[in-house]
Amino acid sequence: MTTTARTKYRPATELVYVDNSDGKNPKDNYNAASMPIYQTATFKQSSSAQMGEYDYSRSGNPTRSHVENHLAKIMSAKRAFAVNSGMTALDVITRLVKSGEEIIAGDDLYGGTNRLLTFLATHNNVKTHHIDTTNADTIIPYLSDKTRLVLLETPTNPLMKIADIPRIIQIVRERSPNALVVVDNTMMSPYLQRPLEMGADIVYDSGTKYLSGHHDLMAGVVAVKDDSIGDKIYFTINATGVGLGPFDCWLLMRGIKTLAVRMDRQQANAIKIAEFLQEHKFKVHYPGLKTHPQYELHAKMSSGPGAVLSFETGDVELSGKLVELTRLWGISVSFGCVNSLISMPCRMSHASIPAEVRAARAMPEDLIRLCVGIEDVDDLLEDLYHALTGSGALKLAN
Ligand SMILES: *Cc1c(COP(=O)(O)O)cnc(C)c1O
């Protein structure tokens, strides 16, 4: 279908503006300004011979179509799909891989991603090669005609390492033309980074994080650059029944509309906090600092460093004490929420990665991750300062 191309608005505007110029959005009888929640499993048909647009919510639901169309637009995708969680998104994508084929992925991956890839290796004969994606050339020896997916996270979580998406895509296209480049864009959200515009084949996002922004739902998004991949993804979603339920679709849509204001504020706060920690001589991992080894590369691919950072205290016990001394910073896994969160990845979100593997991948056990929210930054800084001094991580004389 060809549509008259309209000039795109800037990303913050596109998040709010619901476009129906292609007529793809489901019609609502009453012109509701907010797409209603079609809380129904089935849709009545006018005859047994002629099926309407929707028949069964596993296969399709107007509230889901609405948020999916909007997601496709803001992610610069041909098609987007809303599913039950970020891990579901990855599960659906990895079903494109057949037994005997291979995956290449980073070595500083989200813990749940690691768990699913390990399962595929032990149960489905799908091997994953973990490589250091900070240097694009490290991928070369692992690419072959068996490679089906190249799975990238950038920035990585929690070490904030950057992968050169366009360069890796170029190498993959030259050496393994049948491989698909997949980017987990959760750390950035489509507001800050859009890998499909850089040539990636598939992008997924945990909607549980920035897209929804309030930690009140689990969701995942898969966005694809062409219809042939889209058809395969849709087949799996319909076959397994993992499409996002109507109420969560509605909540996700509501969250997306405020993504820009939340991210702008969270990011501005994060920059101040990263600078504060660096001034106090902590080793800080954050692509918004000019001292980050890949500051320029990240700035080239995205429009901001996001609101997750990590730092080292030099001592595990001390880090544990520090985390417990904060009041405003909730001890919690996850990120992307309006509230600020603090965690120790090695004990929490990344605990499912065996200690020896964490060590081999140079993940410091004392690492503290900060997921910065929209609070007044002075309160966040004061609370952090109190915990830093109270735990002894920051000597007052320092
Ligand atoms: C949270 C997260 C996921 C998984 O998403 P869920 O919604 O928790 O299933 C995947 N990748 C990254 C980078 C994440 O932060």
The ligand as an ORCA input file, in Angstrom:
! r2SCAN-3c Opt
* xyz 0 1
  C      13.942     -5.519     31.147
  C      14.737     -5.820     29.962
  C      14.393     -6.874     29.138
  C      13.248     -7.813     29.448
  O      12.029     -7.148     29.501
  P      10.819     -7.674     30.424
  O       9.722     -6.736     30.075
  O      11.274     -7.570     31.837
  O      10.550     -9.076     30.051
  C      15.169     -7.094     28.017
  N      16.219     -6.329     27.729
  C      16.579     -5.295     28.502
  C      17.763     -4.473     28.134
  C      15.860     -5.017     29.659
  O      16.236     -4.022     30.428
*
